[in-house]
Amino acid sequence: MAAVGTGQLAVGWSNDWLDREQDRARARSDKPLALDELRPRSVRDAAGVALVACVPLSLVSGPASALAHLAAVGSALSYNAGLKSRPLSPVPYAVSFGLLPAVVTLGPPLHRWPHAWVMVAGALIGVGGHFTQVLGDIPADRLEGIRGLPQLLGNRASAIAAALLLLAATTLEVVAPGATPVSLAALVAATAGAAGIVASTLAGRADLAFRLTLGVALVAVLALLLGGRSL
């Protein structure tokens, strides 16, 4: 948990530091750097410390698990460093979320790779979240020359992509290991949530679409955890 926490801090703080001018221009009230409440150097240094601490903390679970975790963190940092503005913007989300199950299973007591379908489902959830996360920012991003895949596709296509990706992740969890009552209920909930993502986006409610994405992602994760299946 400590390793994951420091990794997330490094990714989050570095993102705030790199985007500070953009956030200031957009008057982001939820970003302390945009409000000049923190010094940029302090946030940059804190991100560096968190990243350094992440390495030994990851090694506690063994070299294989540490390698998977550090690769996931490195992938997320590559998004912050520039891939967010490129058509390949979904790739870091696919890599980082796809590796998360491996971080668990490569450590004790299993010391093995997870099933392939688990990693694919994680990647689908991550990419689906990426498409929805940027929905509210697409018009401003385009004006600033940001050309990630969601910005190229636009709001409607990105919302549909997010819905289909998250629905595919849940469907995979039903089909690959075999259906259970829990997984079937999750599929019904995910289908309703996916429809809600598209509908809320078409209605101009990007904030609601993002919350629904988190809800569908949570459904997928809970279906995996409560379905009684091994990773």
C-alpha positions as a Markdown table, in Angstrom:
| # | Residue | x | y | z |
|---|---|---|---|---|
| 1 | Met | 0.0 | 0.0 | 0.0 |
| 2 | Ala | 2.8 | 2.4 | 0.8 |
| 3 | Ala | 4.5 | 1.7 | -2.6 |
| 4 | Val | 1.2 | 2.4 | -4.4 |
| 5 | Gly | 0.6 | 5.5 | -2.4 |
| 6 | Thr | 4.0 | 7.0 | -3.1 |
| 7 | Gly | 3.7 | 6.1 | -6.8 |
| 8 | Gln | 0.3 | 7.9 | -7.0 |
| 9 | Leu | 1.7 | 10.9 | -5.2 |
| 10 | Ala | 4.6 | 11.1 | -7.7 |
| 11 | Val | 2.2 | 10.9 | -10.6 |
| 12 | Gly | -0.3 | 13.4 | -9.2 |
| 13 | Trp | 2.2 | 16.0 | -8.0 |
| 14 | Ser | 4.3 | 15.8 | -11.2 |
| 15 | Asn | 1.1 | 16.3 | -13.2 |
| 16 | Asp | 0.1 | 19.4 | -11.2 |
| 17 | Trp | 3.7 | 20.8 | -11.6 |
| 18 | Leu | 3.8 | 20.2 | -15.3 |
| 19 | Asp | 0.3 | 21.6 | -15.9 |
| 20 | Arg | 0.6 | 24.6 | -13.5 |
| 21 | Glu | 0.5 | 27.3 | -16.2 |
| 22 | Gln | -2.3 | 25.7 | -18.0 |
| 23 | Asp | -4.3 | 25.3 | -14.8 |
| 24 | Arg | -3.6 | 28.9 | -13.9 |
| 25 | Ala | -4.8 | 30.1 | -17.3 |
| 26 | Arg | -8.0 | 28.1 | -16.8 |
| 27 | Ala | -8.5 | 29.5 | -13.3 |
| 28 | Arg | -8.7 | 26.0 | -11.8 |
| 29 | Ser | -9.9 | 26.6 | -8.2 |
| 30 | Asp | -9.1 | 23.0 | -7.3 |
| 31 | Lys | -5.4 | 23.3 | -8.0 |
| 32 | Pro | -3.3 | 25.0 | -5.3 |
| 33 | Leu | -0.5 | 25.8 | -7.8 |
| 34 | Ala | -3.0 | 27.6 | -10.0 |
| 35 | Leu | -4.0 | 29.7 | -7.0 |
| 36 | Asp | -0.3 | 30.4 | -6.0 |
| 37 | Glu | -0.9 | 28.7 | -2.7 |
| 38 | Leu | 2.2 | 26.5 | -3.1 |
| 39 | Arg | 5.6 | 27.1 | -4.7 |
| 40 | Pro | 6.1 | 25.2 | -7.9 |
| 41 | Arg | 9.6 | 24.1 | -6.7 |
| 42 | Ser | 8.1 | 22.6 | -3.5 |
| 43 | Val | 5.6 | 20.5 | -5.6 |
| 44 | Arg | 8.4 | 19.4 | -8.0 |
| 45 | Asp | 10.7 | 18.3 | -5.2 |
| 46 | Ala | 7.9 | 16.5 | -3.4 |
| 47 | Ala | 7.1 | 14.5 | -6.5 |
| 48 | Gly | 10.8 | 13.6 | -6.8 |
| 49 | Val | 10.9 | 12.5 | -3.2 |
| 50 | Ala | 7.8 | 10.4 | -3.6 |
| 51 | Leu | 9.2 | 8.7 | -6.8 |
| 52 | Val | 12.5 | 7.9 | -5.0 |
| 53 | Ala | 10.7 | 6.5 | -2.0 |
| 54 | Cys | 8.5 | 4.4 | -4.4 |
| 55 | Val | 11.5 | 2.2 | -5.5 |
| 56 | Pro | 12.5 | 0.6 | -2.1 |
| 57 | Leu | 8.9 | 0.4 | -1.0 |
| 58 | Ser | 8.0 | -1.5 | -4.2 |
| 59 | Leu | 10.9 | -3.9 | -3.7 |
| 60 | Val | 9.4 | -5.1 | -0.4 |
| 61 | Ser | 7.0 | -7.2 | -2.4 |
| 62 | Gly | 9.9 | -8.7 | -4.4 |
| 63 | Pro | 11.7 | -7.8 | -7.6 |
| 64 | Ala | 9.0 | -9.0 | -10.1 |
| 65 | Ser | 6.2 | -7.1 | -8.4 |
| 66 | Ala | 8.4 | -4.1 | -8.0 |
| 67 | Leu | 9.3 | -4.1 | -11.7 |
| 68 | Ala | 5.6 | -4.3 | -12.7 |
| 69 | His | 4.7 | -1.5 | -10.3 |
| 70 | Leu | 7.6 | 0.8 | -11.4 |
| 71 | Ala | 6.7 | 0.1 | -15.0 |
| 72 | Ala | 3.1 | 1.2 | -14.3 |
| 73 | Val | 4.3 | 4.4 | -12.6 |
| 74 | Gly | 6.7 | 5.1 | -15.4 |
| 75 | Ser | 4.0 | 4.7 | -17.9 |
| 76 | Ala | 1.8 | 7.2 | -16.0 |
| 77 | Leu | 4.6 | 9.6 | -15.8 |
| 78 | Ser | 5.1 | 9.4 | -19.6 |
| 79 | Tyr | 1.5 | 10.5 | -20.0 |
| 80 | Asn | 2.2 | 13.6 | -17.8 |
| 81 | Ala | 5.4 | 14.3 | -19.7 |
| 82 | Gly | 3.8 | 14.6 | -23.1 |
| 83 | Leu | 1.8 | 11.6 | -24.3 |
| 84 | Lys | -1.4 | 13.3 | -23.1 |
| 85 | Ser | -1.0 | 15.6 | -26.1 |
| 86 | Arg | -0.5 | 12.9 | -28.6 |
| 87 | Pro | -2.8 | 10.4 | -30.4 |
| 88 | Leu | -1.2 | 7.7 | -28.3 |
| 89 | Ser | -2.6 | 9.2 | -25.1 |
| 90 | Pro | -4.6 | 6.0 | -24.2 |
| 91 | Val | -1.4 | 3.8 | -24.2 |
| 92 | Pro | -0.2 | 4.8 | -20.7 |
| 93 | Tyr | -3.6 | 4.2 | -19.2 |
| 94 | Ala | -3.7 | 0.7 | -20.9 |
| 95 | Val | -0.2 | -0.2 | -19.7 |
| 96 | Ser | -0.6 | 1.2 | -16.1 |
| 97 | Phe | -4.0 | -0.3 | -15.4 |
| 98 | Gly | -3.2 | -3.5 | -17.2 |
| 99 | Leu | -0.2 | -4.0 | -15.0 |
| 100 | Leu | -2.0 | -3.4 | -11.7 |
| 101 | Pro | -3.2 | -7.0 | -11.2 |
| 102 | Ala | 0.4 | -8.2 | -11.9 |
| 103 | Val | 1.7 | -6.0 | -9.1 |
| 104 | Val | -0.5 | -8.0 | -6.8 |
| 105 | Thr | 0.0 | -11.5 | -8.2 |
| 106 | Leu | 3.8 | -11.3 | -8.8 |
| 107 | Gly | 4.3 | -10.6 | -5.1 |
| 108 | Pro | 3.8 | -13.0 | -2.2 |
| 109 | Pro | 2.3 | -15.5 | -1.9 |
| 110 | Leu | 1.4 | -16.2 | -5.6 |
| 111 | His | 4.6 | -15.1 | -7.4 |
| 112 | Arg | 3.0 | -15.5 | -10.8 |
| 113 | Trp | 1.5 | -13.5 | -13.6 |
| 114 | Pro | -2.3 | -13.0 | -13.5 |
| 115 | His | -4.6 | -14.5 | -16.1 |
| 116 | Ala | -4.4 | -12.6 | -19.4 |
| 117 | Trp | -8.1 | -11.7 | -19.3 |
| 118 | Val | -7.6 | -9.9 | -16.0 |
| 119 | Met | -4.9 | -7.7 | -17.4 |
| 120 | Val | -6.9 | -7.0 | -20.5 |
| 121 | Ala | -9.9 | -6.0 | -18.4 |
| 122 | Gly | -7.8 | -3.7 | -16.3 |
| 123 | Ala | -6.4 | -2.1 | -19.5 |
| 124 | Leu | -10.0 | -1.6 | -20.9 |
| 125 | Ile | -11.1 | 0.1 | -17.6 |
| 126 | Gly | -8.1 | 2.4 | -17.7 |
| 127 | Val | -8.6 | 3.5 | -21.3 |
| 128 | Gly | -12.3 | 3.9 | -20.7 |
| 129 | Gly | -11.6 | 6.2 | -17.7 |
| 130 | His | -9.1 | 8.2 | -19.8 |
| 131 | Phe | -11.7 | 9.0 | -22.5 |
| 132 | Thr | -14.2 | 10.2 | -19.9 |
| 133 | Gln | -11.8 | 12.0 | -17.7 |
| 134 | Val | -11.0 | 14.6 | -20.3 |
| 135 | Leu | -14.6 | 15.1 | -21.6 |
| 136 | Gly | -15.1 | 18.4 | -19.8 |
| 137 | Asp | -11.7 | 19.8 | -21.0 |
| 138 | Ile | -11.8 | 18.8 | -24.7 |
| 139 | Pro | -12.9 | 22.3 | -26.1 |
| 140 | Ala | -10.2 | 24.1 | -24.1 |
| 141 | Asp | -7.6 | 21.4 | -24.8 |
| 142 | Arg | -8.2 | 21.9 | -28.6 |
| 143 | Leu | -7.7 | 25.6 | -28.3 |
| 144 | Glu | -4.4 | 25.0 | -26.6 |
| 145 | Gly | -3.2 | 22.6 | -29.2 |
| 146 | Ile | -3.6 | 19.4 | -27.1 |
| 147 | Arg | -4.2 | 16.6 | -29.5 |
| 148 | Gly | -4.7 | 13.4 | -27.5 |
| 149 | Leu | -7.0 | 10.8 | -28.9 |
| 150 | Pro | -10.1 | 12.0 | -27.1 |
| 151 | Gln | -9.5 | 15.6 | -28.3 |
| 152 | Leu | -9.1 | 14.3 | -31.8 |
| 153 | Leu | -12.3 | 12.3 | -31.6 |
| 154 | Gly | -14.5 | 14.9 | -29.8 |
| 155 | Asn | -17.0 | 14.6 | -26.9 |
| 156 | Arg | -19.6 | 12.3 | -28.4 |
| 157 | Ala | -17.2 | 9.8 | -29.9 |
| 158 | Ser | -15.1 | 9.8 | -26.7 |
| 159 | Ala | -18.2 | 9.2 | -24.6 |
| 160 | Ile | -19.2 | 6.3 | -26.8 |
| 161 | Ala | -15.7 | 4.9 | -26.7 |
| 162 | Ala | -15.6 | 5.1 | -22.9 |
| 163 | Ala | -19.0 | 3.4 | -22.6 |
| 164 | Leu | -18.0 | 0.6 | -25.0 |
| 165 | Leu | -14.6 | 0.0 | -23.3 |
| 166 | Leu | -16.0 | -0.3 | -19.8 |
| 167 | Leu | -18.8 | -2.5 | -21.0 |
| 168 | Ala | -16.3 | -4.7 | -22.8 |
| 169 | Ala | -14.2 | -5.0 | -19.6 |
| 170 | Thr | -17.3 | -6.2 | -17.6 |
| 171 | Thr | -18.4 | -8.5 | -20.4 |
| 172 | Leu | -14.9 | -10.0 | -20.5 |
| 173 | Glu | -15.1 | -10.7 | -16.7 |
| 174 | Val | -18.4 | -12.7 | -17.4 |
| 175 | Val | -17.3 | -14.6 | -20.5 |
| 176 | Ala | -13.6 | -15.4 | -19.8 |
| 177 | Pro | -13.9 | -17.2 | -16.5 |
| 178 | Gly | -17.5 | -18.2 | -16.8 |
| 179 | Ala | -20.7 | -16.4 | -15.6 |
| 180 | Thr | -21.8 | -16.3 | -12.0 |
| 181 | Pro | -24.8 | -14.5 | -10.5 |
| 182 | Val | -22.5 | -11.7 | -9.3 |
| 183 | Ser | -20.9 | -11.2 | -12.7 |
| 184 | Leu | -24.3 | -11.3 | -14.6 |
| 185 | Ala | -25.6 | -8.6 | -12.2 |
| 186 | Ala | -22.5 | -6.6 | -12.8 |
| 187 | Leu | -23.0 | -6.8 | -16.5 |
| 188 | Val | -26.6 | -5.5 | -16.2 |
| 189 | Ala | -25.3 | -2.6 | -14.0 |
| 190 | Ala | -22.5 | -1.9 | -16.4 |
| 191 | Thr | -24.8 | -1.8 | -19.4 |
| 192 | Ala | -27.0 | 0.7 | -17.6 |
| 193 | Gly | -24.0 | 2.8 | -16.6 |
| 194 | Ala | -22.6 | 2.8 | -20.2 |
| 195 | Ala | -25.9 | 4.0 | -21.5 |
| 196 | Gly | -25.9 | 6.7 | -18.8 |
| 197 | Ile | -22.4 | 7.8 | -19.8 |
| 198 | Val | -23.4 | 8.4 | -23.4 |
| 199 | Ala | -26.7 | 10.1 | -22.4 |
| 200 | Ser | -25.1 | 12.4 | -19.9 |
| 201 | Thr | -22.5 | 13.5 | -22.4 |
| 202 | Leu | -25.0 | 14.2 | -25.1 |
| 203 | Ala | -26.9 | 16.3 | -22.5 |
| 204 | Gly | -23.7 | 18.3 | -21.7 |
| 205 | Arg | -23.1 | 16.7 | -18.3 |
| 206 | Ala | -19.5 | 15.7 | -18.6 |
| 207 | Asp | -19.2 | 15.8 | -14.8 |
| 208 | Leu | -22.0 | 13.2 | -14.5 |
| 209 | Ala | -20.4 | 11.1 | -17.3 |
| 210 | Phe | -17.1 | 11.0 | -15.4 |
| 211 | Arg | -18.9 | 9.9 | -12.2 |
| 212 | Leu | -20.7 | 7.2 | -14.1 |
| 213 | Thr | -17.4 | 6.0 | -15.5 |
| 214 | Leu | -16.0 | 5.6 | -12.0 |
| 215 | Gly | -19.2 | 3.8 | -11.0 |
| 216 | Val | -19.0 | 1.3 | -14.0 |
| 217 | Ala | -15.3 | 0.8 | -13.2 |
| 218 | Leu | -16.1 | 0.1 | -9.6 |
| 219 | Val | -18.7 | -2.4 | -10.7 |
| 220 | Ala | -16.1 | -4.2 | -12.9 |
| 221 | Val | -13.6 | -4.3 | -10.0 |
| 222 | Leu | -16.2 | -5.5 | -7.5 |
| 223 | Ala | -17.4 | -8.2 | -9.9 |
| 224 | Leu | -13.9 | -9.5 | -10.1 |
| 225 | Leu | -13.3 | -9.4 | -6.3 |
| 226 | Leu | -16.7 | -10.8 | -5.3 |
| 227 | Gly | -17.0 | -13.4 | -8.0 |
| 228 | Gly | -14.8 | -15.9 | -6.2 |
| 229 | Arg | -12.3 | -16.2 | -9.0 |
| 230 | Ser | -8.5 | -16.2 | -8.9 |
| 231 | Leu | -6.5 | -13.5 | -10.5 |
